[in-house]
Amino acid sequence: MAETRLYSVAALAKLLDVPESTLHYWKNRFDDVLPSVGAGRGKRFRAEAVDIFRTIGRLLGQGFSAADVRTELARSLPINVSPQAVRAVEAAPAAMPAGDAALAMAAHIGSEIARSLVTHLHQHLTPPPAAVPGAAAEALKAELAAVRAENTAMTEKLRLLEAELVRLRKDRRELENYLVDKINALRRDDPAT
């Protein structure tokens, strides 16, 4: 039986050991492939979203761009119907026959599919770097290698900064607990209180 539990961003952050701000970024960026219920602060994610969030983190951690992650996810996951499509059907006049409302929704979904296809085809139909003349191609390859090296270095720095931030948060909590204990001890020892 499929798990029916719903997760908030805070619950997912604890489960995945990822900062909530990171999950909010991923949620906003990849909303169309994340199975969810509700909207705004009441949005909750289905159990299958946990694996999708893990996949997003893994792909971004491997240096994929957000566009590349979106492409990878679109290959293996269904795209959610946009809220605009649902609103368009809900806003249809009550006098409209059910068949017309379904046709309106199908037309909207069809336009979303066409937009997605155009985006993917554009990515695949752009001329490859090999079509660039010799010297320019070599310069582009060298620049690409430099950018990849810089990306790797920046990714490592970001990983270290995230680890340092986690350590600082832990130190702050420990210091707060220590100070609260000291204040409580002083209150107990003070005969005036």
N, C-alpha and C positions, 0 to 999 in steps of 0.2 A: 504494500500500500504506500502510496506517495505521501511524503511528509507534508502536513498542512500548516506547519508553524510559520508565522510571519516575523520578520526581523526588522528592527529599526536600524538606523545608521549607527547609533551608539552600541547596540548589541552586536552588529557586524564588526565594529571596530575592536571590541573585546575578543570576539571569536577569532578574527583574523590577525589580531595583534598589529593593527595598522591605525595610524591616527585618524580621528574622525574627519579632519579637514581633507585628508587624502581621499577618503571614501566619498565625501561630498563632491570633490573634483571629479572623481571617476563617475559618480552617479550622474552628474550634470553632463559629462562628456559622452557617456555611453548609455544614456537612458533608454534609447530605442531597442536595446537588446537585453535589458535587465527586467526580468519578470517581477512586476510590482503591483500593488493595490493601493488606491488612494492617491492623494496629491498633497503637495506642500509639506507642512510639518507632519501630517498624518500619513505620509507615504510609508508603506511597509513592503519589504521584499520577501518573495517566496524563497523556500529552502534552496531551490536550484540556483538562485542568484549568488549563493556563497561560492560555488565553484566558478561562476563567471567572474566574480570579483577576484578570485585567486588567479584565474587566467589573465585578467587584465594586469594585475600586479606583476605576474611572471613575465609577460610580454614587454611591459614598460621597463622592467628590470633588465631585460636582455637588450635594451637600447632601441626598441621599436618606437616609432613616432606614434602619436595618437591616431593619425590617419591609417597607419599600417595596422595598428591594433583593431581599429574599426573594420578594416578590410578582412582581417583574420576572423573576427567574431561574426561578421556577416556571412562568411562562407559556411559556418557550422551552426549558427543559431538563427531562429526565426526573428524577424523584425516585428516589433510591437506596432499595432495600429496607433497612429498618432491621436492625441486627445482632440485635435482639430476635427478629425474625421468623425469621431464619436459625437462631438458637439454639433457638427453639421447635420447629422442624422437626427439628434435630439431636438435641434432647432427647427426641423422641418415642420411645416404646418400640420396640425392634427388631421386636416382634411385630406392630406396627401395620402394616397394609397400606400400600403406597406411595401408593395413592389417598387414604387417610385423612390421611397426612402432607401431601400436596399440598393437600387441602381445608383443613387447619389453617393452612397457610401462606397460602392464598388468603383465608381468613377474616381473618387478621391484616392482610394487605395491604389488604383491603376496609375494615377499621376505620380504617387509616391514611388511606385515600382519603376516607372519610366525615369524619374529623376535619379534614382539610385543606379539604374543601368547606364545612364548618360555619364554619371560620375565615374563608374568603374571602367567604362569603355574609354573615356578620356584618359584615364591613368594608363591604360594598356596601349593606346594608339599614339601616344607621344613618341617622337623619334628617340631611339636609344642613343646613349653617348657615342656608340661606335659610328654613327652617321655623321659625327662632327669631324672635320678635316684633322689630319694627323697631329700637328703641333698643338692645336686647341684641345684635342681629345686628351693628349698627355697632360696638358696643364690642368684640365678638369679632373683627371684621375688623381693628380698630385694634390689638388685642392680638396677633393673628396677624402683622400687618405688623411690629410691634415685635419679635416673637420671630424672624421671618425675618431682619430686619436684624441682630439680635444674633447669630443663627446664622452669617450671612455674615461678620461681624466676627470671631467666634470661629474660624471655618474659616480665615480669613486668618492669624490669630495662630498657630493650630496649624501651618499650612504654614510660617510663618516659624520657629517653634520647631523643627520637624523639620529644616529647612535648617540652622539654627544647630547642632543636635545632630550632624548629619553633618559640619559644618565642625569642631566641637570634637573629634570622633572622629579626623578626619584630622590635626588639629594634634597630638593626643596621640600618634598613631603616628609623626609626624615628629619630635616631641620625644624619644620613646623611642629612635628610630634615632639621633638626634643624640647623646644621652647614651651609648648603647652604643658609638658610634664614638669618643667622647672617652675613655671608660673603656679601650677597647682600645688607643687611642693612648698613654695613660698607662702601661699595662702594657708596651707595646713599648719605651717610653723609659726605664722604671725598670730600672736595672741589677741591682737586688736580686731581680727575678723571672726 
